[in-house]
Amino acid sequence: MLPDFLIEETTVRESGQSAAFDITKYSGEPLLVTFGITHAVEKEIIEVGIHESDDAASWSARPLVSFTPKSYCGVYEIQMPPCDKRYIKASWSVRRWTRDEAPPFFRVFLSVKSSLSRTLVAGAA
């Protein structure tokens, strides 16, 4: 099963959030969230969390899951427990830890897919 992208590869220079994503097709399955950083500048950090909502208008104050802060290129995965809400969205914050005035610069993507498909494939081997 191919993943659904919450964020297609894009440049991030400031904190923000993705559009709401309807997860009803996953019907309460645990999801595998993949966060990729394809370009990063040193002395910067990005933090990403996944929030949930029933109506895509009011969102959970705390993320359902979040990645540990990242500073380097790589592909990172985290399993999200089954969610009883209809929508999820990603939020991210970026910052530099130097006195440099340049805004942070990351190229990132974020996707979700059923983690059950991964288990089934692994079990078939």
C-alpha positions in Angstrom: 0.0 0.0 0.0 1.4 3.4 -1.0 1.5 6.1 1.7 -0.6 9.2 1.8 1.3 12.5 2.1 0.3 15.0 4.8 3.2 17.1 3.4 4.6 16.5 0.0 8.3 17.4 -0.2 8.5 21.1 0.4 10.8 23.8 1.8 10.1 24.8 5.4 11.6 28.1 6.6 9.1 28.8 9.5 6.8 27.0 11.8 3.5 25.9 10.4 1.0 23.1 9.9 -0.4 20.9 7.2 -3.9 20.8 5.9 -6.4 18.4 7.6 -6.2 14.8 6.4 -9.2 12.5 6.6 -8.2 9.2 8.0 -11.5 7.4 7.8 -10.2 5.0 5.1 -7.8 3.6 7.8 -10.8 2.8 10.1 -9.1 2.7 13.4 -5.9 1.0 12.2 -2.5 2.0 13.7 -0.6 4.2 11.3 3.0 4.4 10.4 4.1 8.0 10.2 7.2 8.7 8.1 9.0 12.0 8.4 11.8 12.7 5.9 14.4 15.5 5.9 16.1 15.7 2.5 18.0 18.9 3.2 19.0 20.6 6.4 21.3 23.5 7.3 23.5 23.0 10.4 22.6 24.5 13.8 18.8 24.3 13.2 16.1 22.1 14.6 12.7 21.0 13.5 10.0 19.4 15.7 6.9 17.7 14.2 3.7 16.5 15.9 0.5 14.9 14.7 -2.8 16.4 16.1 -6.3 14.9 15.9 -9.8 16.4 15.4 -13.4 15.3 14.9 -14.4 18.2 12.8 -11.1 19.7 11.3 -11.8 22.9 13.1 -10.8 22.3 16.7 -7.6 20.3 17.3 -6.0 18.5 20.2 -3.8 20.8 22.2 -1.2 18.2 22.6 0.0 16.0 19.7 -1.2 12.4 19.5 2.4 11.5 18.6 5.5 13.6 18.0 9.0 13.0 16.6 12.0 13.8 18.8 13.6 17.1 17.6 15.6 16.6 14.4 18.6 18.4 12.9 19.9 16.1 10.2 18.8 14.6 7.0 17.2 11.2 7.3 14.0 9.2 7.2 12.3 8.7 10.6 9.3 6.6 11.5 6.9 6.5 14.4 3.8 4.3 14.9 0.6 6.2 15.7 -1.9 4.3 17.8 -5.4 3.8 16.3 -7.2 7.1 16.4 -10.9 7.5 17.0 -11.1 10.9 15.4 -11.7 11.6 11.7 -8.9 14.0 10.9 -5.2 14.4 11.6 -2.8 17.2 10.7 0.9 17.8 11.2 2.3 20.8 13.0 6.0 21.8 13.0 8.2 24.3 14.6 11.7 25.3 13.4 14.4 27.4 15.0 18.1 28.1 14.9 20.3 27.8 18.0 22.8 30.5 16.9 22.6 34.2 16.7 22.5 34.1 12.9 19.5 36.0 11.6 19.0 33.8 8.6 15.7 31.8 8.7 15.9 28.0 9.1 15.9 25.9 6.0 14.7 22.3 5.7 13.3 20.2 2.8 10.8 17.8 4.3 8.0 15.4 3.6 5.6 13.6 5.9 3.4 10.5 5.0 1.1 8.0 6.7 0.1 4.5 5.8 -1.4 1.6 7.7 1.2 -0.2 9.8 -0.8 -3.4 9.4 0.4 -3.6 5.8 3.9 -3.6 7.0 3.1 -6.4 9.5 1.4 -8.5 6.8 4.4 -8.1 4.4 6.8 -9.0 7.1 4.7 -12.1 8.1 4.6 -13.3 4.5 8.4 -13.5 4.2 
